[in-house]
Amino acid sequence: MAYSVKSLGIQCIRRKDIEAELKMRELRYQNPFKGNPLTINLNAIRLCFELHVENSDGQFVPIFPPVLSTTIYDKKASPSLVICSMSATDGPASGGKQIILLTEKVNKDDIQVRFYRECGPDRKPWIAYGKFNPATNVHKQFAIVLKTPAYYDPRIKEPVTVKIQLQRKRSNELSEPKDFKILPVPKLSRKRTNKGHLKVEPESPPSRSLDENGNFGQPVGTLLPQFEMAFPRPVWQEEAQRGPWQQVDGGSSDGGLRFRYQCENRGSTAGSILGVGSTAQRRIYPTVEIRNHQGPAKIVITCVTSDDPPRLHPHRLVGHKDCSEGICEMLVEPTATPVMAHSIKNLGVQCIRRKDVDAELRKKEMRYANPFNVPTGNSSTINLNEIRLCFQLHIESFPGQFIPVSHPVLSTIIYDKKSNPDLIICSMSDCTAPASGGKQIILLTEKIDKDDIQVRFFKEFGPDLKPWIAYGAFNPTQDVHKQVAIVFRTPAYYDRLITGPVKHAV
């Protein structure tokens, strides 16, 4: 008797409902196996088949041991295996070449890279695996940095095409294969030195000059980049005028700060905006200088949008002792010096949830009028991942009464590091490129925004001893992989006739 099981699906249970669900299940069905609910993996199951037959009393009883299916994985946690891109499609027969694979999401503890050829030694399949450390060489679950295995016959004379694919260790599930060429190992040439000894060196192709069409064939020299990340420091705006006026120096040291939600219970420790040049050993804070005024003053700081002109922003300023309901109002006592300087420490940003934006803006508008006289408008168009700080100077007109006397001063944009983390190059597929440019390179990075990222090449002393700057070419839509990798082509160097390697930075 054969029976086909159709339309059988799986409904997942939330972690908090596991115990209640298991109790209901045990009341109806006795598990033939023993298990601890605390060790259950909610992303993988097996089906248990148990045969029951009717006895003489009309009851169904099990007569055989249960049969288990293979493991079935939740595709949300274990999506299909796919190789999206490769930094190289060939490698030497001796193995050891480093390549980068860009993939769909993988589990670092359940993945391997399989090389195979159907007809190998003695007409049997040849299978080998790439070498990598799952802890350090699987990048953000979307890329693998590996070294190719050695081919079974290192003495091949011609390139051999094999297949490369991803394989799960537990289920042996395979991705669609891609072609990979195994190249012959370069021959060694022998040169006799002045002392009569033989010097063994790999043969290198001769350099080529311009061809008959005026184009470069093989570039004369190559670039040897020294990779590092260049990130501009923000410069805060200044506003000077006759009478009392303020100047703001400093700012967020790298343009970013971690915005905290109120539910994170950070209280007065929601981070602090640091100034340019701040380090772990020496912290620098934004400073407000008041000039042409010796009496009591008040500085009002609030969050505004990055629009021009800016609108009020719903996020709150917290942490500083003078912060109240999202606005910071600092009283500055008069000094005998011609310039009154006030350093702003422990000033953090508390972010507001999208659903609470309208209510927060109404509260702010009742307490503080936007000095730019711009209506809030449609709150859904406000970017919650970036703010600017608005500084406005007030001086005392009557005891206890302060009026604004200068134009507001704006900071540069401060980004939420959660959505705009630090720019870091974690790994790269190659560190050399021809002077003519056009070589494909893969960079593995921390999280980036595909619409707000460039790959910058620069050298301090370029043509006429001036800085040389160029940018890698890539399509943000197609060549930025899962926000953690960039596939780009190198730019051409300004001097294609270099006769030796030239170092620069990217």
C-alpha positions in Angstrom: 0.0 0.0 0.0 1.4 3.4 -1.0 0.1 6.7 0.2 1.2 10.2 -1.1 1.1 13.0 1.5 0.1 16.2 -0.2 -0.5 19.8 1.0 1.4 19.3 4.2 2.8 22.5 5.6 4.5 23.7 8.7 3.3 26.4 11.1 6.0 27.8 13.4 5.5 28.4 17.1 7.0 31.4 19.0 9.7 30.7 21.6 7.5 32.0 24.4 4.7 29.5 23.5 6.8 26.4 23.3 6.1 24.9 26.7 2.3 25.4 26.4 2.3 23.9 22.9 4.3 20.8 24.0 2.0 20.2 26.9 -1.0 20.2 24.6 0.9 17.9 22.2 1.9 15.4 25.0 -1.8 15.1 26.1 -2.7 13.9 22.6 0.4 12.0 21.5 3.2 10.2 23.4 6.6 11.0 22.0 8.4 7.8 21.2 11.7 9.6 21.8 13.0 11.7 24.8 13.9 15.3 24.4 14.6 18.5 26.4 12.4 21.5 25.2 15.2 23.9 26.0 17.5 22.5 23.3 14.9 22.7 20.5 16.1 24.4 17.3 13.1 26.3 15.9 14.7 26.6 12.5 15.0 22.8 11.8 12.6 19.9 12.1 12.3 16.3 11.1 9.1 14.4 10.4 8.4 11.3 12.5 6.3 8.6 10.8 4.8 5.9 13.0 2.7 3.0 11.7 -0.4 2.0 13.7 -2.6 -1.1 12.9 -5.9 -2.1 14.2 -6.0 -4.9 16.7 -8.8 -7.3 17.6 -10.3 -4.8 20.0 -10.7 -2.2 17.3 -7.9 0.0 18.6 -4.9 1.2 16.6 -1.5 0.4 18.2 2.1 1.0 16.9 3.9 -2.1 15.7 7.1 -0.7 14.2 9.8 1.7 15.4 9.2 5.3 14.2 10.8 6.4 10.9 12.5 9.8 10.7 12.8 12.1 7.7 15.9 14.0 6.9 16.2 17.5 8.4 13.9 20.2 7.0 15.2 23.7 7.4 13.3 27.0 7.6 14.3 28.9 4.5 13.9 32.2 6.4 16.8 31.1 8.6 18.5 28.9 6.0 17.8 30.3 2.5 18.9 28.7 -0.7 22.6 28.4 -1.3 23.7 30.8 -4.1 27.1 32.1 -5.3 26.4 35.7 -6.4 29.9 36.7 -7.4 33.5 35.6 -7.3 36.7 37.7 -7.1 38.5 35.3 -9.4 37.4 32.4 -11.7 40.8 30.6 -11.9 43.6 29.4 -9.7 46.9 27.5 -9.9 47.0 23.7 -9.8 49.1 24.0 -6.7 46.2 25.7 -4.9 46.5 28.4 -2.2 45.1 31.3 -4.1 42.8 33.5 -2.0 39.4 34.3 -3.5 36.3 35.9 -2.2 32.8 34.5 -2.8 29.7 36.8 -2.4 26.8 34.6 -1.4 23.2 34.6 -0.1 23.0 34.3 3.7 25.0 31.3 5.0 25.6 29.8 8.4 29.3 30.0 9.1 29.2 26.7 11.1 27.3 24.8 8.4 29.0 25.8 5.1 31.9 24.6 2.9 33.1 25.4 -0.6 33.3 22.3 -2.8 35.5 22.0 -5.9 34.8 19.0 -8.1 35.3 17.4 -11.5 33.2 14.5 -12.7 36.0 12.7 -14.5 39.1 12.8 -12.2 41.8 10.3 -11.4 41.0 6.8 -12.8 37.9 8.3 -14.3 36.4 8.8 -10.8 35.1 12.1 -9.5 37.6 14.5 -8.0 36.3 16.4 -5.0 38.2 18.9 -2.8 37.3 21.7 -0.4 38.4 25.3 -0.1 40.2 26.2 3.2 38.9 28.9 5.5 38.3 29.6 9.1 34.5 29.9 9.8 35.0 32.2 12.7 37.2 34.8 10.8 36.7 34.2 7.1 32.8 34.2 6.8 31.9 37.9 6.6 28.5 39.0 7.9 27.0 35.7 6.7 27.2 37.0 3.1 30.8 36.4 2.0 33.5 33.8 2.3 37.3 34.4 2.0 39.0 31.1 1.2 42.1 29.5 -0.3 41.7 27.2 -3.3 42.6 23.5 -2.9 45.4 21.8 -4.8 44.4 19.9 -8.0 45.1 16.2 -8.0 47.5 16.5 -10.9 49.7 19.6 -10.4 51.6 18.9 -13.7 48.8 19.7 -16.1 49.9 21.5 -19.3 46.6 23.1 -20.2 43.9 24.8 -18.2 41.2 22.4 -16.8 37.6 23.5 -16.0 36.2 22.3 -12.8 33.1 23.3 -10.8 32.7 25.2 -7.6 29.7 25.3 -5.4 28.5 25.8 -1.8 27.6 22.8 0.3 25.9 22.5 3.7 27.7 20.2 6.1 24.7 18.8 7.8 22.2 18.3 5.0 24.7 18.1 2.0 22.5 20.6 0.2 24.4 22.1 -2.8 24.2 25.4 -4.7 24.2 25.7 -8.5 27.8 25.1 -9.7 29.9 27.7 -11.4 32.9 27.1 -13.6 36.4 27.5 -12.2 39.6 27.0 -14.2 42.6 25.2 -12.8 45.7 26.8 -14.4 49.1 25.1 -15.0 51.8 26.1 -12.4 54.2 28.7 -14.1 57.5 27.2 -15.2 60.7 28.2 -13.4 63.6 29.7 -15.3 67.2 29.4 -14.2 69.6 32.2 -14.3 73.4 31.9 -13.6 74.7 34.5 -11.2 78.1 36.1 -11.2 79.4 33.6 -8.7 78.3 30.6 -10.9 75.3 29.7 -8.8 71.9 29.1 -10.3 69.0 31.5 -9.3 65.6 30.0 -9.9 62.8 32.6 -10.6 59.2 32.4 -11.9 59.0 33.4 -15.5 57.2 36.8 -16.0 55.7 38.1 -19.2 57.5 41.0 -20.8 56.2 44.5 -20.4 54.4 45.9 -23.4 54.3 49.4 -24.7 51.8 51.2 -26.9 50.4 49.0 -29.7 49.9 50.1 -33.3 46.5 51.7 -32.4 48.0 53.8 -29.6 46.4 51.6 -26.9 48.1 50.0 -24.0 48.3 46.2 -24.1 50.0 44.8 -21.0 50.5 47.9 -18.6 54.2 48.8 -18.1 53.8 49.0 -14.3 51.3 48.1 -11.6 50.0 50.0 -8.7 50.5 48.5 -5.2 47.9 50.2 -3.0 48.3 50.7 0.7 44.7 50.4 1.8 43.2 52.7 4.3 40.0 54.6 4.7 39.8 58.4 4.3 36.9 60.1 6.0 36.4 63.9 6.0 36.0 65.7 9.3 32.9 67.9 9.6 33.5 71.7 10.0 30.8 73.5 11.9 29.2 76.7 10.5 30.0 80.0 12.1 27.9 83.2 12.2 29.4 86.6 12.9 27.6 89.9 13.1 27.8 93.2 15.0 26.7 93.1 18.6 26.5 89.9 20.6 27.2 86.8 18.5 28.1 83.2 19.0 30.7 80.8 17.4 30.5 77.0 17.7 33.7 75.0 17.5 33.9 71.2 17.4 31.3 68.7 16.4 30.8 65.0 16.1 34.3 63.6 15.6 33.3 61.3 12.7 29.8 62.7 11.9 28.1 59.9 13.8 26.6 59.1 17.2 24.6 56.2 18.4 21.0 57.4 18.8 19.3 55.6 21.8 15.6 54.7 22.3 14.1 55.6 25.7 13.3 51.9 26.2 17.0 51.1 26.2 17.1 52.6 29.7 20.3 54.5 29.1 19.1 57.5 31.0 21.8 60.2 31.3 24.4 57.9 29.6 23.0 58.0 26.1 26.4 58.8 24.7 28.0 62.2 24.1 28.7 64.2 21.0 32.5 64.6 20.7 34.5 67.2 18.9 36.8 66.9 15.9 40.1 65.3 16.8 38.7 63.5 19.9 40.4 60.2 20.8 39.9 57.6 23.4 42.8 59.1 25.5 41.8 62.8 24.9 38.1 63.8 24.6 37.2 67.1 22.9 33.7 68.5 23.3 31.8 71.1 21.2 32.4 74.6 22.6 30.2 77.7 22.2 32.0 81.1 22.4 30.0 84.3 23.0 31.6 87.5 21.9 30.7 91.2 22.4 28.6 90.5 25.4 29.5 90.4 29.1 26.1 89.8 30.8 24.1 86.7 31.5 23.2 84.6 28.5 21.3 81.5 27.5 22.1 79.1 24.7 19.2 77.0 23.4 20.1 73.8 21.6 17.5 71.7 19.7 17.4 69.1 17.0 16.5 70.1 13.5 16.3 68.3 10.2 19.0 68.2 7.5 16.7 70.1 5.1 17.4 73.6 3.9 15.8 75.5 5.6 15.6 73.1 8.5 12.4 72.0 10.3 12.1 70.9 13.9 13.2 67.3 14.4 11.3 65.0 16.8 14.5 63.5 18.4 15.4 64.6 21.9 18.6 65.9 23.4 19.4 64.1 26.7 22.2 63.6 29.2 23.2 67.2 29.9 22.0 68.6 33.2 20.2 71.5 31.4 18.2 69.2 29.1 14.4 69.1 29.6 11.7 67.6 27.3 14.2 67.1 24.5 15.6 70.7 24.4 18.8 71.9 26.1 18.8 75.4 27.6 22.1 76.3 29.1 22.6 79.4 31.3 26.0 81.0 30.9 27.3 83.2 33.7 29.2 86.4 32.8 33.0 86.4 32.9 35.7 89.0 33.0 37.2 87.8 29.7 36.1 89.3 26.4 35.0 85.9 25.2 32.7 83.7 27.2 33.3 80.0 26.3 31.1 77.1 27.3 32.0 73.5 26.7 29.0 71.1 26.1 29.6 67.7 27.7 27.3 64.7 28.0 25.0 65.8 25.3 23.3 62.7 23.7 20.5 62.0 21.3 17.4 60.0 22.2 15.4 58.9 19.1 11.6 58.8 18.8 9.7 56.0 17.3 8.0 56.8 14.0 4.5 56.4 15.5 5.3 59.0 18.1 6.7 61.6 15.8 3.6 63.8 15.4 2.9 64.0 19.2 6.6 64.8 19.9 6.6 67.6 17.4 3.4 69.2 18.8 5.0 69.2 22.3 8.1 70.9 20.9 6.2 73.5 19.0 4.3 74.5 22.1 7.5 75.2 24.0 10.0 76.4 21.3 9.3 78.2 18.0 11.5 77.1 15.1 13.8 80.1 14.5 13.8 79.5 10.8 10.0 79.9 10.7 9.5 76.7 8.7 6.3 74.7 9.3 6.8 71.0 10.2 4.8 69.9 7.2 4.5 66.2 6.5 6.3 64.4 9.3 6.7 61.2 7.3 9.3 62.9 5.2 11.6 63.5 8.2 14.7 61.4 8.1 15.0 59.8 11.6 18.6 58.6 11.0 20.2 62.1 10.9 19.9 65.4 12.7 21.6 68.8 12.9 21.9 70.8 16.1 20.6 74.3 16.1 22.3 76.8 18.5 20.6 80.0 19.3 22.0 82.8 21.6 19.6 84.6 24.0 20.7 87.5 26.2 18.9 88.9 29.3 16.7 91.9 28.5 15.0 92.0 31.9 15.8 90.0 35.0 14.9 86.4 34.2 13.8 87.2 30.6 15.9 86.2 27.6 15.4 87.2 24.0 17.2 85.8 20.9 19.8 88.3 19.5 21.7 86.4 16.8 21.0 84.2 13.9 20.9 80.5 14.8 24.0 78.4 14.0 23.7 74.9 12.6 26.0 72.0 13.0 26.9 69.6 10.2 24.7 66.5 9.8 25.1 64.0 12.7 24.2 60.4 11.6 22.8 57.6 13.7 25.7 55.0 13.8 23.1 52.2 14.0 22.1 53.0 10.4 25.4 54.7 9.4 28.2 52.7 11.1 31.9 53.5 10.8 33.4 53.1 7.4 35.8 50.1 7.5 37.4 48.0 4.8 37.6 44.5 6.4 39.1 42.6 3.5 39.9 42.9 -0.2 40.3 40.4 -3.0 43.5 42.0 -4.4 45.9 44.8 -3.5 47.5 45.4 -6.9 46.0 46.7 -10.2 47.3 47.8 -13.6 48.0 51.5 -14.2 45.5 51.4 -17.0 42.7 50.6 -14.5 39.7 48.4 -15.1 40.6 45.5 -12.7 37.7 44.1 -10.8 38.2 44.1 -7.0 35.9 43.0 -4.2 35.9 45.0 -0.9 34.3 43.5 2.2 33.1 46.3 4.5 31.1 47.1 7.5 27.4 48.0 6.8 27.2 50.7 4.1 24.5 52.6 2.3 24.6 51.8 -1.4 23.4 55.3 -2.3 25.9 57.1 -0.1 29.3 55.3 -0.7 32.3 55.8 -3.0 35.7 54.0 -3.3 38.3 56.7 -3.3 41.9 56.2 -4.5 44.4 58.9 -3.7 48.1 59.8 -3.5 49.4 62.8 -1.7 51.9 63.8 -4.4 50.5 63.3 -7.9 50.9 65.4 -11.0 52.8 68.7 -10.4 53.2 67.5 -6.7 49.4 68.0 -6.2 47.2 65.3 -4.7 45.9 62.7 -7.2 42.3 61.5 -6.5 40.2 59.0 -8.5 37.2 56.8 -7.8 36.4 53.2 -8.4 33.6 52.5 -10.9 30.5 50.5 -9.8 26.8 50.4 -10.1 25.3 51.0 -6.6 22.2 49.0 -7.5 24.0 45.9 -8.8 27.5 46.0 -7.3 26.8 46.6 -3.6 26.2 43.2 -2.0 23.9 43.1 1.0 25.3 46.3 2.3 28.6 44.6 3.3 30.6 44.3 0.0 31.4 46.3 -3.1 32.4 45.0 -6.5 34.1 47.7 -8.4 36.7 48.4 -11.1 39.9 50.3 -10.4 40.5 53.7 -12.0 43.3 54.5 -14.4 46.4 56.0 -12.8 47.3 59.5 -14.1 50.7 58.2 -15.4 50.3 55.0 -17.4 54.0 54.9 -18.3 55.3 54.1 -14.8 58.2 51.7 -14.8 57.8 50.4 -11.3 55.1 49.8 -8.6 53.6 52.9 -7.1 51.9 52.9 -3.7 48.7 54.8 -3.0 45.8 54.6 -0.6 42.1 53.7 -1.1 
